[in-house]
Amino acid sequence: MNYQTVLEQLCSLPGPSGHEGPVAQAAVELLRPLTDEAYLDKMGNAVGVRRCGRENAPKLLLDAHLDEIGFLITGHEAGFLRFAPVGGVDPRMLPDREMTILTQPPITGVVACLPPHVQSPGDADKSLPIKELYIDVGLCQEEAQRRIPIGTPAVYRAGCAPLGEDFLCGKALDDRACFATLLGALEELKGEELDVDLYVMGSVQEEIGGGPGAQSATYRIAPEMCVAVDVTHGVSPGVSKDKAFEMGGGPAIGRGPNCTRWMADRMFRVAKELEMEVQTEVIPRHSGTNGWSMQISREGVATAILSVPLRYMHTPVEVVHRRDLEEAGRLLAAFVRGIGKEVAGHA
């Protein structure tokens, strides 16, 4: 799997929560050659299915969300746009940032900022709340209202590119980097006989909380097992090592109430068999991932959480380590192999 090529494609596409259409359609096309069937469901989730050919085979669902944080236009003032966040946006990221307004065709805008020459003393050290910020699209009031209706979505204007030799940097790596690891796992399993029906999903609307995309799809698919693959915080300046994970240190396997014990045990065991470095993520409460809502679908679903360390979460310059992506894909493939035999003992 060429992770850079896949992520350059996925991260270049817009997909704020509730408006994931372009990236979800691209995800379906990436799933198609690796699965028996690939489709968009009613919620807009991208789903691929690899059937094992056995009657009443157990189902395993692998999930990573496709949506990104974004914005909605809320008003117009003298041609400038007012806007509100969709998902967890840090206001400090916004002044002087380039935006793509998702009209047809898209319009480029910039978040207005005061140059240092006209700032009052101390202004440079302050973070402005979003309600005090504007997007400049270079239009007069009449044209802005005509071309950019209230409710139009917007995203950071960015993509994905190499950062040094070992890293990739860009927007929406949370969580498209993890969707790429699902593709990597499918590629590793290509041509192999499975003992489960394998569902691979790029879900929608995770960033608004509650994971309605994953929740509804899990209810419909009714799997016996699921794995939520998402990002976690990577070590960076100012973030202590007891709150973050080593970049390049391997994926992190979750332990906690949102993580079914035998699923986590199996993942650690498989990693040991592969002689792969992995990290342990202790999750004593709500995991903040789709795993939370997937676990309680119907009468309950055995759930594992696998995380990829990422720096600068919810910014347009998120960073992941290539090795972590490769190892996560390899671990997921090994986790799938033979799992049908094990699930029977935990039904």
C-alpha positions in Angstrom: 0.0 0.0 0.0 1.4 3.4 -1.0 0.1 5.4 1.9 1.4 8.7 0.6 -0.5 8.3 -2.7 -3.7 7.3 -1.1 -3.6 10.1 1.5 -2.7 12.7 -1.1 -5.9 11.7 -2.8 -8.2 11.5 0.2 -6.9 14.6 2.1 -7.3 16.8 -1.0 -11.0 16.2 -0.9 -13.5 18.1 1.3 -15.6 16.2 3.8 -16.7 18.1 6.9 -19.3 16.3 9.0 -22.5 16.0 7.2 -21.0 16.8 3.8 -18.7 13.9 3.2 -19.9 13.0 -0.3 -16.7 13.6 -2.4 -14.4 11.8 0.0 -16.9 9.0 0.7 -17.3 8.3 -3.1 -13.5 8.2 -3.5 -13.3 5.8 -0.6 -15.8 3.5 -2.3 -13.7 3.5 -5.4 -10.6 2.6 -3.4 -12.5 -0.3 -1.7 -13.9 -1.7 -4.9 -10.9 -3.6 -6.2 -10.2 -5.1 -2.7 -13.7 -6.3 -1.9 -16.6 -8.3 -3.3 -18.9 -5.3 -3.0 -18.5 -1.6 -2.3 -21.3 0.9 -1.8 -22.5 4.0 0.0 -25.2 3.3 2.5 -28.2 5.6 3.4 -26.1 7.6 5.8 -23.3 8.1 3.3 -20.9 5.7 4.9 -18.5 4.0 2.4 -18.7 0.2 3.0 -16.8 -2.6 1.4 -17.6 -6.3 2.0 -15.3 -9.4 1.6 -17.4 -12.5 2.0 -15.8 -15.8 3.0 -18.4 -17.9 1.3 -19.5 -19.8 4.4 -23.1 -19.8 5.4 -23.9 -17.9 8.6 -20.3 -16.9 9.0 -19.6 -14.3 11.8 -19.2 -10.7 10.7 -16.2 -8.5 11.6 -16.5 -4.7 11.0 -13.4 -2.5 10.7 -14.2 1.2 10.9 -12.3 4.5 10.4 -14.2 7.8 9.9 -13.8 9.9 6.8 -15.2 13.2 8.0 -13.1 16.2 9.1 -13.7 19.2 11.2 -15.0 22.2 9.2 -17.2 25.2 9.3 -20.6 26.5 8.2 -21.3 30.0 6.9 -23.7 31.8 9.2 -24.0 35.3 7.8 -22.6 38.1 5.7 -21.2 41.6 6.7 -20.0 44.0 4.0 -19.0 41.0 1.9 -17.2 39.2 4.7 -18.5 35.9 5.9 -19.4 35.0 9.5 -18.9 31.3 10.3 -19.4 28.6 13.0 -17.3 25.5 13.7 -18.3 21.9 12.8 -16.5 19.7 15.3 -13.6 20.6 17.6 -12.0 23.7 16.1 -9.2 25.5 17.9 -9.7 29.3 17.3 -5.9 29.9 17.5 -5.6 28.1 14.2 -7.8 30.5 12.3 -6.4 34.0 11.7 -4.7 34.3 8.3 -5.7 30.7 7.4 -6.8 29.8 3.8 -10.3 28.3 3.5 -12.2 26.5 0.7 -15.8 27.5 0.6 -17.8 24.5 -0.8 -19.9 26.2 -3.3 -20.1 25.0 -6.9 -17.4 25.7 -8.0 -15.5 26.1 -4.7 -14.4 29.6 -3.7 -11.1 30.3 -1.9 -11.2 32.6 1.2 -8.9 33.7 3.9 -9.7 34.3 7.6 -9.2 38.0 8.2 -6.5 39.1 10.6 -5.0 42.3 11.9 -1.4 43.0 10.8 1.0 43.8 13.8 1.3 47.4 12.7 -2.3 48.2 13.7 -2.7 46.0 16.7 -3.1 47.4 20.2 -0.4 46.4 22.8 -0.9 42.8 23.9 -3.3 41.9 21.0 -0.7 39.5 19.5 -0.9 37.3 22.6 -4.6 36.9 22.6 -6.8 34.3 20.8 -9.9 35.7 19.2 -13.2 33.8 19.6 -14.7 32.5 16.4 -17.6 34.8 16.8 -15.2 37.8 16.2 -13.6 36.4 13.1 -14.5 36.8 9.4 -13.7 35.1 6.1 -12.6 37.4 3.3 -13.7 36.0 -0.1 -13.0 39.2 -2.1 -16.7 39.8 -2.8 -19.1 42.7 -2.2 -22.1 42.1 0.1 -24.5 41.4 -2.8 -22.2 38.9 -4.5 -21.3 37.2 -1.3 -25.0 36.7 -0.4 -25.8 35.4 -3.9 -22.9 33.0 -4.3 -22.4 31.8 -0.7 -25.8 31.1 1.0 -26.0 30.7 4.7 -25.4 27.1 5.6 -22.6 26.6 3.0 -19.9 24.4 4.4 -16.1 25.2 4.4 -12.9 23.4 5.2 -9.2 24.3 5.6 -7.5 24.7 2.2 -4.8 22.1 2.5 -3.9 18.5 1.4 -1.2 16.0 2.4 2.5 16.1 1.7 5.7 14.4 3.0 7.4 15.9 6.0 11.0 14.8 6.0 11.5 11.1 5.1 9.4 9.4 7.7 6.3 11.6 8.2 3.2 12.8 6.3 1.6 16.1 7.1 -1.8 17.5 6.2 -5.4 18.1 7.0 -8.0 15.4 7.8 -5.4 12.7 8.6 -7.8 12.3 11.6 -9.1 9.9 10.5 -8.3 9.3 6.8 -4.9 8.0 7.7 -6.6 5.2 9.6 -9.0 4.5 6.7 -5.8 4.1 4.6 -4.6 1.4 7.1 -7.9 -0.5 6.5 -7.1 -0.5 2.8 -3.6 -1.7 3.7 -5.1 -4.6 5.7 -7.4 -5.5 2.8 -4.4 -5.4 0.4 -2.5 -7.8 2.7 -5.4 -10.2 2.8 -6.0 -10.2 -1.0 -6.4 -13.7 -2.3 -6.4 -15.3 1.2 -9.3 -17.4 2.5 -11.1 -15.8 5.4 -13.4 -17.5 8.1 -15.5 -14.3 8.6 -17.4 -11.9 6.4 -15.3 -8.8 6.6 -16.9 -5.4 6.4 -14.6 -2.3 6.0 -16.2 1.1 6.5 -15.3 4.7 6.1 -17.9 6.3 8.3 -19.4 9.7 8.4 -20.2 12.3 11.1 -17.8 11.2 13.8 -16.4 14.7 14.5 -19.8 16.0 15.8 -19.9 13.4 18.6 -21.8 10.2 19.0 -20.8 8.7 15.7 -24.2 8.5 14.0 -22.7 7.2 10.8 -20.9 4.2 12.5 -23.8 3.7 14.9 -26.4 3.3 12.2 -24.2 1.1 10.0 -23.3 -1.2 12.9 -27.0 -1.7 13.6 -27.7 -2.6 10.0 -24.7 -4.9 9.5 -25.1 -6.5 12.9 -21.5 -7.7 13.3 -20.4 -10.0 16.1 -17.1 -8.0 16.4 -15.8 -4.6 15.4 -12.6 -2.6 15.5 -12.6 1.2 15.7 -9.4 2.6 14.2 -8.7 6.2 15.1 -5.9 8.5 15.9 -4.5 9.3 19.3 -2.1 12.0 20.5 1.5 11.7 19.4 4.5 13.1 21.4 5.2 16.7 20.4 6.7 19.8 22.1 4.7 20.7 25.1 2.9 17.4 25.4 4.2 15.1 28.1 5.0 11.5 27.3 2.5 10.2 29.9 -0.2 11.9 27.8 1.0 11.0 24.3 2.4 8.1 22.3 5.7 7.8 20.5 5.7 8.6 16.8 7.0 5.6 15.0 6.6 3.5 18.1 3.8 1.4 16.5 0.0 1.6 16.8 -1.6 1.7 20.3 -4.0 -1.0 21.4 -6.8 0.1 23.7 -7.4 -1.3 27.2 -10.6 -0.2 29.1 -14.3 -0.6 29.4 -14.8 0.3 25.7 -12.4 -2.5 24.7 -13.6 -6.1 25.0 -10.9 -8.0 26.8 -10.5 -11.0 24.6 -10.4 -8.7 21.5 -7.6 -6.6 23.0 -5.8 -9.8 24.2 -5.9 -11.2 20.7 -4.5 -8.0 19.2 -1.6 -8.0 21.7 -1.0 -11.7 21.0 -1.0 -11.2 17.3 1.5 -8.3 17.6 3.8 -10.5 19.6 3.6 -13.2 17.0 4.6 -10.6 14.4 7.4 -9.3 16.6 5.8 -5.9 16.1 6.3 -3.0 18.5 2.9 -1.8 19.8 1.9 0.7 22.6 -0.8 0.4 25.2 -3.5 3.1 25.4 -5.4 3.0 28.7 -8.9 4.3 28.1 -10.7 4.3 31.5 -13.9 5.9 30.2 -15.6 7.1 26.9 -13.0 6.4 24.2 -14.0 9.4 22.1 -14.1 7.1 19.1 -16.8 5.3 17.1 -16.1 2.3 19.2 -18.3 3.7 22.0 -21.5 3.7 20.0 -20.6 0.6 18.0 -20.1 -1.4 21.2 -23.7 -1.0 22.3 -25.4 -1.6 19.0 -28.3 -4.0 19.3 -27.5 -6.4 22.2 -23.8 -5.4 22.2 -20.8 -6.0 19.9 -17.3 -7.2 21.0 -15.1 -4.2 20.3 -11.4 -3.4 20.0 -9.8 0.0 19.6 -6.6 0.5 17.6 -5.0 4.0 17.5 -2.4 5.6 15.3 -0.3 8.4 17.0 -0.8 11.8 15.4 0.6 15.3 16.2 -1.4 18.5 16.1 -4.8 17.0 16.1 -7.7 19.1 14.6 -5.3 21.4 12.7 -4.5 21.6 9.0 -1.0 20.4 9.7 -1.7 17.0 11.4 1.3 14.7 11.3 1.6 10.9 11.2 4.6 8.5 10.9 4.7 6.2 7.9 5.8 3.3 10.0 2.8 3.5 12.3 0.5 3.4 9.3 2.2 0.4 7.8 2.3 -1.5 11.1 -1.3 -0.8 11.8 -2.4 -2.2 8.4 -0.2 -5.3 9.0 -1.6 -5.8 12.5 -5.2 -5.5 11.3 -4.6 -8.1 8.6 -3.1 -10.5 11.0 -5.9 -9.9 13.5 -8.5 -10.8 10.9 -6.8 -14.1 10.0 -8.5 -17.0 11.8 -10.6 -14.8 14.1 -13.8 -16.8 13.2 -12.5 -19.7 15.2 -11.9 -17.6 18.2 -15.2 -15.7 18.3 -17.1 -18.9 18.6 -15.6 -19.4 22.0 -16.7 -16.0 23.2 -20.2 -15.9 21.8 
